[in-house]
């Protein structure tokens, strides 16, 4: 985000085993999941960037840019905090639309200038050994957070961005062993370091 994308991603899926729902005897089970993702955003390689819009071109989900003014970042390095043994994350890319600002309220006096940016992202989660994996699609908005507002400094200090949105498991390529999944996400991106922390919650079926 560089404000937002600036650090997206790394760590997914802390599987909670309670409240498992079986669709049918012997069939797939739906389980609640949570995850903590941490990472640092860096400029994506030129070959992974759409030269027309600046969006990431690694998949159709992120190769979109409504305003025509987007930026692509890769999250590297990334770490994963999860109870799923041996799980890892790779191929994390974020497209931020710099030309769209949903924060339409005008600045009050000399106060902070409101700013938000929509984004889409992708990542691959690999489960342990044996090549079992699933691709995740992310969508959300990152909004400017300000501290230290005073009469001497009415605009305050932009210390971080607040992230909110959702995620879903992509049907392409076919996930294994997970068949579907969806949920919400919240998080922060530290402006000075581009360090991201994301909290995800939802459900997966496998």
N, C-alpha and C positions, 0 to 999 in steps of 0.2 A: 503496500500500500504504500508506498514508501512511508507514508504516514501510517498506512493501514496495512497494506500487503506486507510492507516492510518487515515482516517476519512471520510469515505464516508457515510453519507447521512442524508438528513432529510428535507424535505419540498417540496411539489410538487404541481404544477398546479395552476397558476394564470390565470383564464380563461378570455380571451378578447372576448367581445361580438360583436365586429365589424367584418365586412367582412365574415359573416356567409354564407355558401354555402349549399343550399338544393338540394339533389340529385333528389328528386321528391316531389310533394305536399304531405305533411303528412309523408314523409320519413325521414330518418336520416339526420342530419345536420352536416357539417364539420366546425369546428371553430378553429381559431388560438389560441394557448395557450402559456403562459410563466410561469416559476416557479423559485423560489429561494429555494435551499435546503441547510441546514446547519446541521452539526453533528460532532460527535467525534468517531474515530475508536478505538475499543478495541479487544483483542483476542477473537475469537469465541469459544463457548463451545466445548469441545472435541467431543461431540456427533454429532456436525454439521460439522466435518472436515473429509475429506477422508484420511484415515490413510496411503494410498499408495502414494498419490501425495501432500497432504496438501491442496488441493482445498476444497471449501465449498461443502457439499453434500446435501444441502437443495433443490436443483432442478437440472435438467439436464443441464440447461443453464450455471450454475456456476460450475458444477462438471466436469470441463475440465482443463487439464494442459498439454500443448504441450511439455514443457521441462521436466516435472516430478518433478520440483522444484517450488512449488506454496505455497502461504500462504492465509489463510482465515481470514477475519475480519468481525465482526458485528458492525453496527453503532448504538451506544446507549450511551447517549440519542440522540434523533433526534427532530428537530423542523420543523414546516412547515409554510411558509410565502405564503399565497395564498388568493385570493378573493373567493374561493370556501368555503362557510360557513360550518364549522364543519368537514372539511377534515383533515385526519390524515394519518401518515405513520408508517408502522411497517414492521417487518421481512426483515430488510435491511442487505444483506450479499454481500461481495466483495471477489472475487478470483483474486489474483495478481500473474502473472507469473514472478517469480524472476530470472528464467533461460534464459529469452529472453531480449535482449537489442537492440532495433531498432536503437539506436544512434551509428552508426558504425564509425563515424569520430574519428580518434585517437586524443589523447590529444596533444595540441600544446605546445611544450617545457614543462615547469612546470605548465602550466595552468590548468584550471578545467577539471576534468575527466567527459566526457559526459555520461549521463545515462537516459534511459527511460524504462518503464515497461508497457506491455499491461495488461488490466484487463477486467473482466466481472462482472456484478452485478445484483442483483434482489431486488425488494422492492414491498410492497403491499400498494396501496393507497385506503383508505376507504372514500367514499363520504357521509358526514353527517350521518343521522340516517337511519336505515332500512337495513343495511348490503350490501349496494351497493359498489362494489369495483372492482379494476383492478390490475393485476400484471404487473410490468414494468421490462423489460430486458434492461440492460445497457451494453455498450461496448466502450472501449476507450483506451487511452494511457496517462500515467503520466510521465512528464519529469522534470528532475532536473533543478532548477533555482538557479543561483549564483549571489551574489552581492559582492561589496568590493574588486574587483580584483586590485592588486597593485604589484609593484616590490617586496615589502616585503612579500606580501601574494598572490602569483600568482594563487593559487587554489581558492581564494575567500572564501566566506561563503555560504554554502547551506542553504538558508532560507526557501524555499518552493518548492513544485512541481506544475507544470502547467498541468491541466487536459483538454483533449479535446476528443470528441467522439460523440456518438449518443444514442438514446433510442427508444424503441418500445414497444407497449402493447402486452403482451403474449396472445395467443389464449387459453391457458390452465392454470388455469381453466377459464371457460367462463366469460369474463368481463361483468359487469352490473352497470350502463346502457351504458357505453362506448363500442363501437363495435370494434374500431381500433384507432391507434394513432402512431405517429412517430415524430422524430425531432432530434435536435442537442443539445450538451451540452458543456459547458466550465466551468472551475473553478480552484480552488487552494486548496492545502493541506499544512498547516503550519507544518514544520518539527518538531519544538520544542513541539507542543501540539497535533499533529494529528487532528487538527480542519480543517474541510472541508467546503467549500462554493461552490455550484454548481449553474450554471444558465442554465435552459433548455428552449428551444423554439421549437415550431412545431405545429402540428395539431392533433385534436381528432375528431372522428365521434361518435355521439350518438343520 
